[in-house]
Amino acid sequence: MDDLRYKPSTTVAAIIEREGRFLMVEELTPEGLRLNNPAGHLDPGESLAQACARETLEETAFAFTPEALVGIYLARVQLPNGPARPGGADLSYLRFAFCGALGAFDTQRVLDTGIVRTLWLTPQEVRASALQHRSPLVLQCIEDYLAGQRYPLDLLHTHAGVYGKRPQA
């Protein structure tokens, strides 16, 4: 019965603004080239903030330190039938979006497979490219950031068991 439960994929995203532009990635997906915030899946053994820092580094070669939670989002995406996805796909994502401090750029780092390039786009450019977004959450996270939506990181708690530590009785 357990496998019938609704299990959205947990993802993280970095909302990074510098001089009025947002750091975006252009990535090759089964549906073609798409724009996204630096984002990805939570891996075992890491907190949500750690996952966001890791994904940002892997996709952009920039260090990133999450400082606030912009929002928590749930979206359902229906992907079309195609060679990469026979029959299509009905996917749900639970996204935790963070803003924070952009760190150093690693000139030697190779970007994740599928990432074509990084771009710095104005809010108007992000809005104008909505049909190319990987997810409907790409723009929503930026709009919430622009509206000043911020929550403290201590809103999120990661139990020690996530890191493989035994809890104290």
Backbone torsions as a table, in degrees:
resi	resn	phi	psi	omega
1	MET	NA	-30.0	-177.4
2	ASP	-56.8	-36.8	-176.6
3	ASP	-73.0	-4.2	176.6
4	LEU	-92.1	-4.8	179.2
5	ARG	-71.1	148.7	176.3
6	TYR	-71.6	122.0	-176.0
7	LYS	-133.1	84.0	177.2
8	PRO	-66.8	150.4	176.4
9	SER	-73.9	134.1	178.3
10	THR	-87.1	123.7	179.8
11	THR	-129.6	162.8	177.0
12	VAL	-127.6	155.0	178.0
13	ALA	-145.4	145.4	177.1
14	ALA	-105.6	126.8	176.0
15	ILE	-105.6	101.9	-171.6
16	ILE	-117.3	117.3	-179.2
17	GLU	-115.3	135.2	176.3
18	ARG	-143.0	122.3	177.4
19	GLU	52.3	41.7	176.1
20	GLY	79.8	8.1	178.7
21	ARG	-123.5	151.3	-179.3
22	PHE	-109.3	137.1	177.5
23	LEU	-75.1	122.1	-179.2
24	MET	-127.5	161.0	173.8
25	VAL	-120.2	142.4	171.5
26	GLU	-103.2	123.4	-174.8
27	GLU	-130.8	148.5	177.3
28	LEU	-86.6	121.7	179.9
29	THR	-122.5	170.1	175.3
30	PRO	-58.6	-20.6	178.2
31	GLU	-93.9	6.5	-179.7
32	GLY	106.2	-166.6	179.4
33	LEU	-71.1	131.2	-179.7
34	ARG	-134.8	154.8	175.0
35	LEU	-101.5	143.3	-179.5
36	ASN	-149.8	159.6	164.9
37	ASN	-70.2	156.4	169.8
38	PRO	-56.0	120.4	-171.4
39	ALA	-158.8	162.9	177.0
40	GLY	178.4	-170.9	-175.0
41	HIS	-89.9	150.9	173.4
42	LEU	-71.7	131.2	177.4
43	ASP	-100.5	155.5	176.5
44	PRO	-58.6	143.2	174.7
45	GLY	83.4	13.3	179.1
46	GLU	-135.6	153.4	174.8
47	SER	-79.6	169.6	177.8
48	LEU	-62.2	-42.9	179.5
49	ALA	-65.5	-39.7	176.9
50	GLN	-63.3	-40.7	178.6
51	ALA	-62.1	-40.5	-179.8
52	CYS	-65.6	-42.9	177.6
53	ALA	-62.7	-43.8	-179.9
54	ARG	-63.7	-49.3	-178.6
55	GLU	-61.3	-39.9	178.9
56	THR	-62.6	-45.4	178.4
57	LEU	-62.3	-46.0	-178.2
58	GLU	-64.0	-35.4	-174.2
59	GLU	-93.9	-21.1	-175.2
60	THR	-125.3	-14.6	-173.8
61	ALA	69.7	12.0	173.9
62	PHE	-101.2	136.7	169.1
63	ALA	-69.9	148.5	-179.2
64	PHE	-146.4	134.4	176.8
65	THR	-118.0	109.2	177.3
66	PRO	-62.1	135.1	179.6
67	GLU	-121.5	-19.8	179.1
68	ALA	-155.4	155.2	175.3
69	LEU	-93.0	125.0	178.1
70	VAL	-82.0	-39.6	179.1
71	GLY	178.0	170.0	176.5
72	ILE	-121.7	128.6	-169.9
73	TYR	-130.7	145.4	175.0
74	LEU	-125.4	128.5	179.5
75	ALA	-140.3	146.9	174.4
76	ARG	-112.4	129.8	-177.6
77	VAL	-123.8	128.3	176.6
78	GLN	-105.5	113.2	-178.0
79	LEU	-94.1	143.3	-175.4
80	PRO	-71.7	161.2	173.1
81	ASN	-64.7	138.9	177.6
82	GLY	-171.9	177.1	-177.7
83	PRO	-58.0	-36.8	-178.6
84	ALA	-79.9	-21.7	-178.4
85	ARG	-138.5	75.3	178.4
86	PRO	-57.1	126.8	-178.3
87	GLY	86.8	-5.4	-179.1
88	GLY	78.2	-165.7	-179.9
89	ALA	-155.9	144.0	175.7
90	ASP	-116.9	103.3	-172.9
91	LEU	-119.2	148.2	173.9
92	SER	-124.8	142.1	-179.0
93	TYR	-127.9	135.8	171.1
94	LEU	-107.5	106.8	-172.5
95	ARG	-106.5	132.3	173.0
96	PHE	-108.9	114.9	-176.9
97	ALA	-104.5	133.7	-177.0
98	PHE	-121.6	150.6	166.4
99	CYS	-119.6	163.5	-177.5
100	GLY	175.4	-154.6	-174.7
101	ALA	-97.9	127.0	175.4
102	LEU	-82.3	130.7	-179.1
103	GLY	-103.5	-154.4	-175.9
104	ALA	-68.1	152.1	175.5
105	PHE	-96.4	128.9	-179.9
106	ASP	-93.6	100.8	-176.2
107	THR	-65.2	-19.0	-178.3
108	GLN	-92.9	-9.9	-173.8
109	ARG	-76.1	135.0	174.2
110	VAL	-91.3	132.5	-178.6
111	LEU	-72.6	155.8	178.9
112	ASP	-50.5	152.0	174.6
113	THR	-56.9	132.9	179.3
114	GLY	97.3	-22.0	178.8
115	ILE	-80.9	119.5	-177.6
116	VAL	-85.2	-44.0	-179.6
117	ARG	-169.4	167.5	172.3
118	THR	-105.3	153.7	179.3
119	LEU	-140.3	152.3	171.8
120	TRP	-111.6	111.1	-175.6
121	LEU	-116.0	144.6	173.8
122	THR	-72.4	161.7	175.8
123	PRO	-55.9	-38.0	179.1
124	GLN	-63.9	-39.9	178.3
125	GLU	-67.4	-37.5	177.5
126	VAL	-64.8	-45.2	179.2
127	ARG	-61.8	-42.5	-177.4
128	ALA	-67.8	-21.3	-177.4
129	SER	-100.3	17.1	-173.5
130	ALA	-54.2	-33.4	179.8
131	LEU	-69.0	-16.4	178.8
132	GLN	-96.7	-1.2	-176.7
133	HIS	-70.3	143.8	179.8
134	ARG	-67.8	-29.3	-175.1
135	SER	-146.3	153.8	174.4
136	PRO	-67.9	-11.1	-178.5
137	LEU	-82.5	-17.1	-177.7
138	VAL	-54.4	-55.6	-178.0
139	LEU	-72.1	-38.8	-178.5
140	GLN	-58.6	-41.9	179.3
141	CYS	-62.9	-41.0	179.8
142	ILE	-68.2	-42.0	178.4
143	GLU	-61.6	-41.2	178.3
144	ASP	-65.5	-39.6	176.0
145	TYR	-60.9	-47.4	-179.7
146	LEU	-62.8	-29.5	178.0
147	ALA	-78.1	-2.4	178.0
148	GLY	86.3	14.5	-179.1
149	GLN	-70.6	118.0	179.8
150	ARG	-146.4	138.6	176.7
151	TYR	-130.7	145.8	-178.8
152	PRO	-66.1	146.9	179.9
153	LEU	-64.2	-25.5	-179.7
154	ASP	-71.1	-1.0	170.4
155	LEU	-65.3	-27.6	-179.1
156	LEU	-100.5	129.6	178.5
157	HIS	-118.3	132.5	175.3
158	THR	-112.4	115.9	179.7
159	HIS	-67.5	144.9	-178.6
160	ALA	-56.0	-28.0	180.0
161	GLY	-61.6	-25.0	177.3
162	VAL	-61.6	-35.1	-178.3
163	TYR	-88.5	7.3	178.6
164	GLY	84.0	10.2	179.1
165	LYS	-89.0	141.1	178.6
166	ARG	-78.9	131.1	178.2
167	PRO	-68.3	146.1	177.2
168	GLN	-78.7	140.1	179.5
169	ALA	-77.4	NA	NA
